[in-house]
Amino acid sequence: MNTFFCFFGFVNKNQSEKNAESIYLKKIGERLRYFRKEAGYTNSDTFAYDKKISRPQYGKYEAGANIQLNTLIRILKLMNVTLEEFFTGFNEY
């Protein structure tokens, strides 16, 4: 078992990697929310309904659920946002 010692004891490296992944997914959700609002939608349900996206699933993406790259690209096209725009300043957000 791959473990390392931290302040709270032994932690599985896989758990640490999952935590890092979770942080990035939260950032993606924050960026989706930002660009949705930039597009003039204050409500994620309204945006999803207007763009014919599953409202519950889109809400999960903004909350940090795992999203496939092709789904992200499709949503960004609906927002008229490029991948470059989306990820510019990603680590600062």
Phi, psi and omega in degrees: 000128179276111179228160172220159183268133174231183183305324184267000179123204181279135181231137177290132180303323179300323178294321178297318178295322178295323178295319178296318178299318180298321179296316179294321178295323176297320178296320177298317177300319178296320179293320176300316179298316180301310183289330174298314180294323176298330179280359176096011180256115179275344184238129181293327179297318179296316178301309182299317180297312181297325183265004179059047175249149175301118182298312179298320181292318179299319177301323178294321178299316179294334179276353176109016177289157179298137181227135177285150182301318180295328176290317177300315180299318180298316180294318179297323176299320178295333179270355186060044180236133177276162175300321179299315178298317184299318185265355175294125181073017184304316182287342179276341187287000000 
